[in-house]
Amino acid sequence: NHSATAEIEWSIDDAPLPGSPVVPQGDPDGFGLWLRRQRSARGLAQKGLAEALAVSPSYLSRLESGEKAPSADALERLATLWGLDPITLQLRGGLVPPALAAAIAQDPEGFRAWAGA
């Protein structure tokens, strides 16, 4: 019979870094659903899109199911492949691009007021 306990504390040092996922994983109506709908609308199979993005089919499947957050690199390749704005796609994927994070950091109160957060 084994037992374990853990204490968890949060500090500002634990906050996401710029360019890291900020959208909870497992969100069935988030980026994964959007990606699946966009892929289907373009008539692409998971395998074909995975090859075009240089990712494994299992990685793409996990993105679409919401089990995995997209990497900045994968989003950049997807933006190029589909001709989308990379910053908008990063935000849709739950990433805050470093330049935008820096701008927010310059005036976080103003950003929160603007965003209503």
N, CA, C and O atoms as CSV, one atom per row, in Angstrom:
chain,resi,resn,atom,element,x,y,z
A,1,ASN,N,N,0.842,-1.175,0.000
A,1,ASN,CA,C,0.000,0.000,0.000
A,1,ASN,C,C,0.890,1.241,0.000
A,1,ASN,O,O,1.629,1.483,0.954
A,2,HIS,N,N,0.816,2.012,-1.059
A,2,HIS,CA,C,1.644,3.211,-1.186
A,2,HIS,C,C,0.751,4.439,-1.263
A,2,HIS,O,O,-0.322,4.410,-1.864
A,3,SER,N,N,1.200,5.483,-0.662
A,3,SER,CA,C,0.462,6.737,-0.782
A,3,SER,C,C,1.457,7.866,-0.987
A,3,SER,O,O,2.617,7.781,-0.582
A,4,ALA,N,N,0.984,8.908,-1.616
A,4,ALA,CA,C,1.840,10.057,-1.873
A,4,ALA,C,C,1.004,11.319,-1.758
A,4,ALA,O,O,-0.190,11.323,-2.057
A,5,THR,N,N,1.637,12.361,-1.332
A,5,THR,CA,C,0.972,13.651,-1.279
A,5,THR,C,C,1.848,14.676,-1.960
A,5,THR,O,O,3.061,14.503,-2.082
A,6,ALA,N,N,1.226,15.724,-2.393
A,6,ALA,CA,C,1.974,16.798,-3.039
A,6,ALA,C,C,1.349,18.124,-2.665
A,6,ALA,O,O,0.135,18.234,-2.492
A,7,GLU,N,N,2.182,19.109,-2.547
A,7,GLU,CA,C,1.708,20.459,-2.332
A,7,GLU,C,C,2.023,21.253,-3.583
A,7,GLU,O,O,3.133,21.176,-4.112
A,8,ILE,N,N,1.055,22.010,-4.055
A,8,ILE,CA,C,1.237,22.788,-5.270
A,8,ILE,C,C,1.055,24.256,-4.926
A,8,ILE,O,O,0.052,24.653,-4.333
A,9,GLU,N,N,2.016,25.031,-5.298
A,9,GLU,CA,C,1.930,26.475,-5.132
A,9,GLU,C,C,2.159,27.110,-6.485
A,9,GLU,O,O,2.919,26.592,-7.303
A,10,TRP,N,N,1.496,28.242,-6.722
A,10,TRP,CA,C,1.658,28.956,-7.977
A,10,TRP,C,C,2.371,30.256,-7.708
A,10,TRP,O,O,2.131,30.914,-6.695
A,11,SER,N,N,3.237,30.620,-8.607
A,11,SER,CA,C,3.871,31.937,-8.548
A,11,SER,C,C,3.898,32.505,-9.950
A,11,SER,O,O,3.636,31.802,-10.926
A,12,ILE,N,N,4.217,33.786,-10.040
A,12,ILE,CA,C,4.283,34.427,-11.352
A,12,ILE,C,C,5.303,33.731,-12.241
A,12,ILE,O,O,5.181,33.762,-13.466
A,13,ASP,N,N,6.312,33.103,-11.635
A,13,ASP,CA,C,7.317,32.383,-12.409
A,13,ASP,C,C,6.718,31.174,-13.123
A,13,ASP,O,O,7.315,30.652,-14.065
A,14,ASP,N,N,5.536,30.724,-12.679
A,14,ASP,CA,C,4.875,29.579,-13.305
A,14,ASP,C,C,3.961,29.992,-14.451
A,14,ASP,O,O,3.379,29.135,-15.116
A,15,ALA,N,N,3.829,31.284,-14.688
A,15,ALA,CA,C,2.953,31.772,-15.752
A,15,ALA,C,C,3.487,31.325,-17.103
A,15,ALA,O,O,4.694,31.134,-17.255
A,16,PRO,N,N,2.599,31.151,-18.100
A,16,PRO,CA,C,3.053,30.746,-19.431
A,16,PRO,C,C,4.027,31.761,-20.019
A,16,PRO,O,O,3.860,32.969,-19.848
A,17,LEU,N,N,5.017,31.270,-20.694
A,17,LEU,CA,C,5.961,32.124,-21.396
A,17,LEU,C,C,5.347,32.587,-22.704
A,17,LEU,O,O,4.470,31.911,-23.242
A,18,PRO,N,N,5.790,33.734,-23.236
A,18,PRO,CA,C,5.287,34.144,-24.544
A,18,PRO,C,C,5.508,33.027,-25.570
A,18,PRO,O,O,6.576,32.418,-25.625
A,19,GLY,N,N,4.486,32.776,-26.368
A,19,GLY,CA,C,4.580,31.722,-27.366
A,19,GLY,C,C,4.215,30.354,-26.836
A,19,GLY,O,O,4.309,29.365,-27.562
A,20,SER,N,N,3.794,30.278,-25.567
A,20,SER,CA,C,3.392,28.988,-25.019
A,20,SER,C,C,1.869,28.922,-24.983
A,20,SER,O,O,1.209,29.962,-24.976
A,21,PRO,N,N,1.296,27.709,-24.961
A,21,PRO,CA,C,-0.157,27.580,-25.009
A,21,PRO,C,C,-0.835,28.261,-23.832
A,21,PRO,O,O,-0.378,28.143,-22.695
A,22,VAL,N,N,-1.918,28.969,-24.097
A,22,VAL,CA,C,-2.695,29.590,-23.043
A,22,VAL,C,C,-4.128,29.075,-23.040
A,22,VAL,O,O,-4.902,29.420,-22.147
A,23,VAL,N,N,-4.492,28.267,-24.010
A,23,VAL,CA,C,-5.821,27.683,-24.090
A,23,VAL,C,C,-5.755,26.291,-23.476
A,23,VAL,O,O,-4.863,25.512,-23.814
A,24,PRO,N,N,-6.680,25.966,-22.585
A,24,PRO,CA,C,-6.632,24.635,-21.973
A,24,PRO,C,C,-6.714,23.536,-23.018
A,24,PRO,O,O,-7.481,23.627,-23.977
A,25,GLN,N,N,-5.921,22.507,-22.821
A,25,GLN,CA,C,-5.993,21.368,-23.723
A,25,GLN,C,C,-7.277,20.603,-23.428
A,25,GLN,O,O,-7.819,20.688,-22.327
A,26,GLY,N,N,-7.754,19.863,-24.406
A,26,GLY,CA,C,-8.964,19.085,-24.236
A,26,GLY,C,C,-10.231,19.882,-24.517
A,26,GLY,O,O,-11.329,19.397,-24.242
A,27,ASP,N,N,-10.107,21.093,-25.058
A,27,ASP,CA,C,-11.257,21.917,-25.385
A,27,ASP,C,C,-11.859,21.420,-26.695
A,27,ASP,O,O,-11.306,21.690,-27.761
A,28,PRO,N,N,-12.991,20.691,-26.639
A,28,PRO,CA,C,-13.539,20.087,-27.858
A,28,PRO,C,C,-14.048,21.100,-28.873
A,28,PRO,O,O,-14.176,20.769,-30.052
A,29,ASP,N,N,-14.341,22.325,-28.446
A,29,ASP,CA,C,-14.846,23.334,-29.376
A,29,ASP,C,C,-13.789,24.370,-29.724
A,29,ASP,O,O,-14.114,25.418,-30.282
A,30,GLY,N,N,-12.542,24.095,-29.407
A,30,GLY,CA,C,-11.470,25.050,-29.626
A,30,GLY,C,C,-10.764,24.841,-30.945
A,30,GLY,O,O,-11.382,24.557,-31.972
A,31,PHE,N,N,-9.459,24.989,-30.891
A,31,PHE,CA,C,-8.636,24.933,-32.088
A,31,PHE,C,C,-8.788,23.609,-32.840
A,31,PHE,O,O,-8.851,23.604,-34.069
A,32,GLY,N,N,-8.848,22.503,-32.125
A,32,GLY,CA,C,-8.933,21.195,-32.778
A,32,GLY,C,C,-10.145,21.063,-33.685
A,32,GLY,O,O,-10.037,20.571,-34.808
A,33,LEU,N,N,-11.290,21.501,-33.199
A,33,LEU,CA,C,-12.508,21.434,-34.009
A,33,LEU,C,C,-12.388,22.364,-35.218
A,33,LEU,O,O,-12.772,22.001,-36.330
A,34,TRP,N,N,-11.858,23.557,-34.992
A,34,TRP,CA,C,-11.641,24.487,-36.105
A,34,TRP,C,C,-10.723,23.864,-37.153
A,34,TRP,O,O,-11.008,23.916,-38.349
A,35,LEU,N,N,-9.614,23.272,-36.692
A,35,LEU,CA,C,-8.657,22.651,-37.608
A,35,LEU,C,C,-9.303,21.520,-38.390
A,35,LEU,O,O,-9.109,21.422,-39.601
A,36,ARG,N,N,-10.060,20.674,-37.728
A,36,ARG,CA,C,-10.731,19.552,-38.408
A,36,ARG,C,C,-11.698,20.072,-39.471
A,36,ARG,O,O,-11.740,19.553,-40.587
A,37,ARG,N,N,-12.468,21.092,-39.124
A,37,ARG,CA,C,-13.422,21.651,-40.090
A,37,ARG,C,C,-12.701,22.279,-41.281
A,37,ARG,O,O,-13.125,22.109,-42.424
A,38,GLN,N,N,-11.626,22.996,-41.018
A,38,GLN,CA,C,-10.869,23.614,-42.106
A,38,GLN,C,C,-10.237,22.558,-43.006
A,38,GLN,O,O,-10.258,22.689,-44.230
A,39,ARG,N,N,-9.680,21.523,-42.410
A,39,ARG,CA,C,-9.063,20.442,-43.196
A,39,ARG,C,C,-10.108,19.757,-44.064
A,39,ARG,O,O,-9.878,19.510,-45.248
A,40,SER,N,N,-11.250,19.454,-43.475
A,40,SER,CA,C,-12.323,18.790,-44.218
A,40,SER,C,C,-12.847,19.669,-45.348
A,40,SER,O,O,-13.107,19.187,-46.451
A,41,ALA,N,N,-13.001,20.966,-45.066
A,41,ALA,CA,C,-13.494,21.893,-46.090
A,41,ALA,C,C,-12.532,21.980,-47.277
A,41,ALA,O,O,-12.943,22.279,-48.399
A,42,ARG,N,N,-11.259,21.717,-47.019
A,42,ARG,CA,C,-10.258,21.747,-48.087
A,42,ARG,C,C,-10.087,20.369,-48.741
A,42,ARG,O,O,-9.247,20.197,-49.624
A,43,GLY,N,N,-10.883,19.400,-48.304
A,43,GLY,CA,C,-10.847,18.072,-48.894
A,43,GLY,C,C,-9.580,17.291,-48.580
A,43,GLY,O,O,-9.156,16.447,-49.368
A,44,LEU,N,N,-8.982,17.568,-47.442
A,44,LEU,CA,C,-7.730,16.899,-47.076
A,44,LEU,C,C,-7.967,15.804,-46.046
A,44,LEU,O,O,-8.775,15.958,-45.130
A,45,ALA,N,N,-7.261,14.712,-46.208
A,45,ALA,CA,C,-7.251,13.661,-45.192
A,45,ALA,C,C,-6.220,14.042,-44.132
A,45,ALA,O,O,-5.302,14.817,-44.400
A,46,GLN,N,N,-6.378,13.494,-42.931
A,46,GLN,CA,C,-5.399,13.769,-41.870
A,46,GLN,C,C,-3.992,13.436,-42.323
A,46,GLN,O,O,-3.059,14.202,-42.082
A,47,LYS,N,N,-3.837,12.300,-42.977
A,47,LYS,CA,C,-2.501,11.873,-43.401
A,47,LYS,C,C,-1.880,12.879,-44.365
A,47,LYS,O,O,-0.698,13.204,-44.247
A,48,GLY,N,N,-2.669,13.371,-45.315
A,48,GLY,CA,C,-2.157,14.332,-46.288
A,48,GLY,C,C,-1.740,15.643,-45.644
A,48,GLY,O,O,-0.689,16.195,-45.972
A,49,LEU,N,N,-2.564,16.144,-44.725
A,49,LEU,CA,C,-2.209,17.388,-44.046
A,49,LEU,C,C,-1.004,17.179,-43.138
A,49,LEU,O,O,-0.134,18.045,-43.052
A,50,ALA,N,N,-0.950,16.048,-42.468
A,50,ALA,CA,C,0.200,15.751,-41.603
A,50,ALA,C,C,1.494,15.754,-42.412
A,50,ALA,O,O,2.502,16.311,-41.978
A,51,GLU,N,N,1.462,15.135,-43.577
A,51,GLU,CA,C,2.659,15.116,-44.434
A,51,GLU,C,C,3.040,16.521,-44.875
A,51,GLU,O,O,4.218,16.878,-44.869
A,52,ALA,N,N,2.046,17.322,-45.259
A,52,ALA,CA,C,2.319,18.684,-45.718
A,52,ALA,C,C,2.897,19.556,-44.602
A,52,ALA,O,O,3.673,20.475,-44.867
A,53,LEU,N,N,2.521,19.269,-43.361
A,53,LEU,CA,C,3.007,20.035,-42.210
A,53,LEU,C,C,4.269,19.446,-41.593
A,53,LEU,O,O,4.846,20.026,-40.674
A,54,ALA,N,N,4.694,18.293,-42.100
A,54,ALA,CA,C,5.863,17.585,-41.559
A,54,ALA,C,C,5.651,17.212,-40.094
A,54,ALA,O,O,6.549,17.364,-39.266
A,55,VAL,N,N,4.434,16.714,-39.786
A,55,VAL,CA,C,4.124,16.183,-38.459
A,55,VAL,C,C,3.567,14.778,-38.639
A,55,VAL,O,O,3.201,14.393,-39.749
A,56,SER,N,N,3.503,14.028,-37.579
A,56,SER,CA,C,2.959,12.675,-37.680
A,56,SER,C,C,1.431,12.730,-37.725
A,56,SER,O,O,0.825,13.660,-37.193
A,57,PRO,N,N,0.815,11.738,-38.355
A,57,PRO,CA,C,-0.648,11.683,-38.355
A,57,PRO,C,C,-1.215,11.614,-36.934
A,57,PRO,O,O,-2.283,12.165,-36.668
A,58,SER,N,N,-0.507,10.940,-36.020
A,58,SER,CA,C,-1.012,10.853,-34.644
A,58,SER,C,C,-0.970,12.220,-33.961
A,58,SER,O,O,-1.861,12.544,-33.177
A,59,TYR,N,N,0.053,13.024,-34.250
A,59,TYR,CA,C,0.121,14.384,-33.688
A,59,TYR,C,C,-1.066,15.201,-34.192
A,59,TYR,O,O,-1.730,15.878,-33.407
A,60,LEU,N,N,-1.333,15.142,-35.486
A,60,LEU,CA,C,-2.455,15.882,-36.057
A,60,LEU,C,C,-3.777,15.404,-35.457
A,60,LEU,O,O,-4.652,16.216,-35.157
A,61,SER,N,N,-3.923,14.106,-35.283
A,61,SER,CA,C,-5.129,13.565,-34.672
A,61,SER,C,C,-5.310,14.101,-33.251
A,61,SER,O,O,-6.421,14.447,-32.850
A,62,ARG,N,N,-4.226,14.165,-32.503
A,62,ARG,CA,C,-4.286,14.674,-31.128
A,62,ARG,C,C,-4.593,16.175,-31.105
A,62,ARG,O,O,-5.256,16.659,-30.188
A,63,LEU,N,N,-4.112,16.912,-32.112
A,63,LEU,CA,C,-4.477,18.332,-32.225
A,63,LEU,C,C,-5.977,18.478,-32.452
A,63,LEU,O,O,-6.647,19.270,-31.789
A,64,GLU,N,N,-6.485,17.706,-33.395
A,64,GLU,CA,C,-7.895,17.813,-33.752
A,64,GLU,C,C,-8.820,17.365,-32.627
A,64,GLU,O,O,-9.944,17.857,-32.519
A,65,SER,N,N,-8.369,16.450,-31.800
A,65,SER,CA,C,-9.206,15.986,-30.693
A,65,SER,C,C,-9.085,16.897,-29.473
A,65,SER,O,O,-9.831,16.742,-28.506
A,66,GLY,N,N,-8.158,17.835,-29.514
A,66,GLY,CA,C,-7.953,18.725,-28.377
A,66,GLY,C,C,-7.055,18.157,-27.307
A,66,GLY,O,O,-6.887,18.772,-26.254
A,67,GLU,N,N,-6.463,16.979,-27.554
A,67,GLU,CA,C,-5.579,16.353,-26.575
A,67,GLU,C,C,-4.225,17.039,-26.501
A,67,GLU,O,O,-3.533,16.945,-25.487
A,68,LYS,N,N,-3.844,17.727,-27.570
A,68,LYS,CA,C,-2.522,18.334,-27.664
A,68,LYS,C,C,-2.674,19.766,-28.148
A,68,LYS,O,O,-3.503,20.063,-29.008
A,69,ALA,N,N,-1.864,20.645,-27.585
A,69,ALA,CA,C,-1.833,22.037,-28.053
A,69,ALA,C,C,-0.858,22.129,-29.220
A,69,ALA,O,O,0.162,21.440,-29.226
A,70,PRO,N,N,-1.155,22.961,-30.197
A,70,PRO,CA,C,-0.254,23.079,-31.348
A,70,PRO,C,C,1.031,23.809,-30.972
A,70,PRO,O,O,1.036,24.681,-30.104
A,71,SER,N,N,2.109,23.439,-31.636
A,71,SER,CA,C,3.373,24.141,-31.437
A,71,SER,C,C,3.389,25.383,-32.324
A,71,SER,O,O,2.668,25.458,-33.319
A,72,ALA,N,N,4.208,26.343,-31.956
A,72,ALA,CA,C,4.348,27.558,-32.762
A,72,ALA,C,C,4.851,27.207,-34.157
A,72,ALA,O,O,4.409,27.799,-35.142
A,73,ASP,N,N,5.775,26.244,-34.249
A,73,ASP,CA,C,6.307,25.840,-35.549
A,73,ASP,C,C,5.225,25.241,-36.440
A,73,ASP,O,O,5.137,25.570,-37.624
A,74,ALA,N,N,4.406,24.365,-35.872
A,74,ALA,CA,C,3.336,23.739,-36.660
A,74,ALA,C,C,2.341,24.794,-37.126
A,74,ALA,O,O,1.865,24.733,-38.260
A,75,LEU,N,N,2.022,25.756,-36.275
A,75,LEU,CA,C,1.097,26.820,-36.664
A,75,LEU,C,C,1.686,27.695,-37.757
A,75,LEU,O,O,0.971,28.132,-38.659
A,76,GLU,N,N,2.978,27.952,-37.681
A,76,GLU,CA,C,3.653,28.754,-38.715
A,76,GLU,C,C,3.585,28.039,-40.064
A,76,GLU,O,O,3.306,28.658,-41.090
A,77,ARG,N,N,3.845,26.719,-40.053
A,77,ARG,CA,C,3.777,25.949,-41.305
A,77,ARG,C,C,2.353,25.907,-41.849
A,77,ARG,O,O,2.142,25.990,-43.059
A,78,LEU,N,N,1.368,25.777,-40.942
A,78,LEU,CA,C,-0.029,25.750,-41.370
A,78,LEU,C,C,-0.438,27.093,-41.976
A,78,LEU,O,O,-1.127,27.132,-42.995
A,79,ALA,N,N,-0.019,28.177,-41.359
A,79,ALA,CA,C,-0.328,29.507,-41.893
A,79,ALA,C,C,0.245,29.673,-43.293
A,79,ALA,O,O,-0.425,30.189,-44.187
A,80,THR,N,N,1.477,29.239,-43.480
A,80,THR,CA,C,2.116,29.330,-44.803
A,80,THR,C,C,1.385,28.449,-45.807
A,80,THR,O,O,1.097,28.880,-46.924
A,81,LEU,N,N,1.086,27.222,-45.413
A,81,LEU,CA,C,0.426,26.260,-46.303
A,81,LEU,C,C,-0.934,26.753,-46.773
A,81,LEU,O,O,-1.266,26.630,-47.952
A,82,TRP,N,N,-1.727,27.311,-45.858
A,82,TRP,CA,C,-3.081,27.714,-46.192
A,82,TRP,C,C,-3.202,29.211,-46.483
A,82,TRP,O,O,-4.306,29.697,-46.731
A,83,GLY,N,N,-2.102,29.941,-46.459
A,83,GLY,CA,C,-2.147,31.367,-46.753
A,83,GLY,C,C,-2.892,32.179,-45.713
A,83,GLY,O,O,-3.607,33.124,-46.047
A,84,LEU,N,N,-2.724,31.809,-44.445
A,84,LEU,CA,C,-3.406,32.508,-43.353
A,84,LEU,C,C,-2.439,33.437,-42.632
A,84,LEU,O,O,-1.223,33.260,-42.710
A,85,ASP,N,N,-2.980,34.418,-41.938
A,85,ASP,CA,C,-2.155,35.310,-41.135
A,85,ASP,C,C,-1.572,34.517,-39.961
A,85,ASP,O,O,-2.331,33.945,-39.179
A,86,PRO,N,N,-0.245,34.471,-39.820
A,86,PRO,CA,C,0.362,33.650,-38.768
A,86,PRO,C,C,0.017,34.099,-37.354
A,86,PRO,O,O,-0.136,33.258,-36.468
A,87,ILE,N,N,-0.107,35.390,-37.123
A,87,ILE,CA,C,-0.431,35.856,-35.766
A,87,ILE,C,C,-1.852,35.458,-35.395
A,87,ILE,O,O,-2.098,34.990,-34.283
A,88,THR,N,N,-2.785,35.641,-36.319
A,88,THR,CA,C,-4.166,35.238,-36.058
A,88,THR,C,C,-4.241,33.735,-35.803
A,88,THR,O,O,-4.963,33.292,-34.910
A,89,LEU,N,N,-3.509,32.962,-36.574
A,89,LEU,CA,C,-3.536,31.513,-36.392
A,89,LEU,C,C,-2.912,31.115,-35.054
A,89,LEU,O,O,-3.414,30.211,-34.387
A,90,GLN,N,N,-1.834,31.772,-34.657
A,90,GLN,CA,C,-1.246,31.477,-33.346
A,90,GLN,C,C,-2.242,31.780,-32.233
A,90,GLN,O,O,-2.385,30.995,-31.296
A,91,LEU,N,N,-2.924,32.905,-32.331
A,91,LEU,CA,C,-3.925,33.241,-31.318
A,91,LEU,C,C,-5.061,32.222,-31.311
A,91,LEU,O,O,-5.528,31.811,-30.249
A,92,ARG,N,N,-5.501,31.819,-32.499
A,92,ARG,CA,C,-6.554,30.796,-32.581
A,92,ARG,C,C,-6.087,29.493,-31.939
A,92,ARG,O,O,-6.874,28.778,-31.319
A,93,GLY,N,N,-4.793,29.192,-32.095
A,93,GLY,CA,C,-4.223,27.975,-31.522
A,93,GLY,C,C,-3.872,28.086,-30.050
A,93,GLY,O,O,-3.373,27.129,-29.457
A,94,GLY,N,N,-4.127,29.248,-29.451
A,94,GLY,CA,C,-3.888,29.398,-28.025
A,94,GLY,C,C,-2.495,29.887,-27.679
A,94,GLY,O,O,-2.072,29.778,-26.528
A,95,LEU,N,N,-1.780,30.418,-28.644
A,95,LEU,CA,C,-0.437,30.943,-28.391
A,95,LEU,C,C,-0.451,32.459,-28.493
A,95,LEU,O,O,-1.122,33.033,-29.351
A,96,VAL,N,N,0.288,33.088,-27.620
A,96,VAL,CA,C,0.456,34.531,-27.701
A,96,VAL,C,C,1.822,34.770,-28.329
A,96,VAL,O,O,2.845,34.476,-27.710
A,97,PRO,N,N,1.853,35.302,-29.554
A,97,PRO,CA,C,3.138,35.559,-30.205
A,97,PRO,C,C,3.991,36.496,-29.348
A,97,PRO,O,O,3.456,37.402,-28.708
A,98,PRO,N,N,5.304,36.289,-29.327
A,98,PRO,CA,C,6.178,37.085,-28.467
A,98,PRO,C,C,6.022,38.598,-28.636
A,98,PRO,O,O,6.045,39.322,-27.642
A,99,ALA,N,N,5.865,39.092,-29.861
A,99,ALA,CA,C,5.723,40.534,-30.068
A,99,ALA,C,C,4.440,41.054,-29.420
A,99,ALA,O,O,4.431,42.143,-28.846
A,100,LEU,N,N,3.366,40.284,-29.508
A,100,LEU,CA,C,2.107,40.686,-28.894
A,100,LEU,C,C,2.210,40.598,-27.374
A,100,LEU,O,O,1.702,41.469,-26.668
A,101,ALA,N,N,2.860,39.558,-26.866
A,101,ALA,CA,C,3.049,39.434,-25.420
A,101,ALA,C,C,3.855,40.616,-24.885
A,101,ALA,O,O,3.568,41.123,-23.801
A,102,ALA,N,N,4.860,41.055,-25.641
A,102,ALA,CA,C,5.667,42.198,-25.218
A,102,ALA,C,C,4.818,43.468,-25.192
A,102,ALA,O,O,4.940,44.278,-24.273
A,103,ALA,N,N,3.964,43.643,-26.190
A,103,ALA,CA,C,3.094,44.820,-26.227
A,103,ALA,C,C,2.123,44.813,-25.054
A,103,ALA,O,O,1.881,45.855,-24.446
A,104,ILE,N,N,1.573,43.668,-24.735
A,104,ILE,CA,C,0.657,43.545,-23.596
A,104,ILE,C,C,1.404,43.842,-22.300
A,104,ILE,O,O,0.872,44.510,-21.413
A,105,ALA,N,N,2.639,43.345,-22.190
A,105,ALA,CA,C,3.434,43.550,-20.982
A,105,ALA,C,C,3.738,45.030,-20.753
A,105,ALA,O,O,3.938,45.448,-19.612
A,106,GLN,N,N,3.775,45.824,-21.821
A,106,GLN,CA,C,4.041,47.255,-21.681
A,106,GLN,C,C,2.895,47.979,-20.972
A,106,GLN,O,O,3.120,48.975,-20.285
A,107,ASP,N,N,1.669,47.482,-21.138
A,107,ASP,CA,C,0.504,48.112,-20.520
A,107,ASP,C,C,-0.545,47.057,-20.187
A,107,ASP,O,O,-1.610,47.037,-20.804
A,108,PRO,N,N,-0.264,46.181,-19.226
A,108,PRO,CA,C,-1.211,45.104,-18.932
A,108,PRO,C,C,-2.567,45.612,-18.436
A,108,PRO,O,O,-3.603,45.016,-18.732
A,109,GLU,N,N,-2.557,46.707,-17.686
A,109,GLU,CA,C,-3.828,47.245,-17.198
A,109,GLU,C,C,-4.677,47.753,-18.371
A,109,GLU,O,O,-5.881,47.505,-18.437
A,110,GLY,N,N,-4.023,48.465,-19.287
A,110,GLY,CA,C,-4.734,48.952,-20.465
A,110,GLY,C,C,-5.278,47.812,-21.316
A,110,GLY,O,O,-6.390,47.882,-21.839
A,111,PHE,N,N,-4.465,46.748,-21.445
A,111,PHE,CA,C,-4.926,45.597,-22.209
A,111,PHE,C,C,-6.135,44.957,-21.534
A,111,PHE,O,O,-7.122,44.637,-22.196
A,112,ARG,N,N,-6.056,44.774,-20.226
A,112,ARG,CA,C,-7.180,44.155,-19.500
A,112,ARG,C,C,-8.429,45.002,-19.618
A,112,ARG,O,O,-9.524,44.464,-19.779
A,113,ALA,N,N,-8.285,46.335,-19.539
A,113,ALA,CA,C,-9.442,47.208,-19.671
A,113,ALA,C,C,-10.036,47.081,-21.075
A,113,ALA,O,O,-11.254,47.001,-21.235
A,114,TRP,N,N,-9.168,47.062,-22.089
A,114,TRP,CA,C,-9.622,46.927,-23.462
A,114,TRP,C,C,-10.328,45.578,-23.675
A,114,TRP,O,O,-11.372,45.506,-24.324
A,115,ALA,N,N,-9.733,44.509,-23.113
A,115,ALA,CA,C,-10.269,43.165,-23.302
A,115,ALA,C,C,-11.463,42.864,-22.401
A,115,ALA,O,O,-12.154,41.864,-22.597
A,116,GLY,N,N,-11.701,43.709,-21.435
A,116,GLY,CA,C,-12.793,43.456,-20.500
A,116,GLY,C,C,-12.501,42.327,-19.547
A,116,GLY,O,O,-13.413,41.657,-19.062
A,117,ALA,N,N,-11.225,42.114,-19.278
A,117,ALA,CA,C,-10.825,41.001,-18.385
A,117,ALA,C,C,-10.444,41.517,-17.017
A,117,ALA,O,O,-10.083,40.733,-16.140
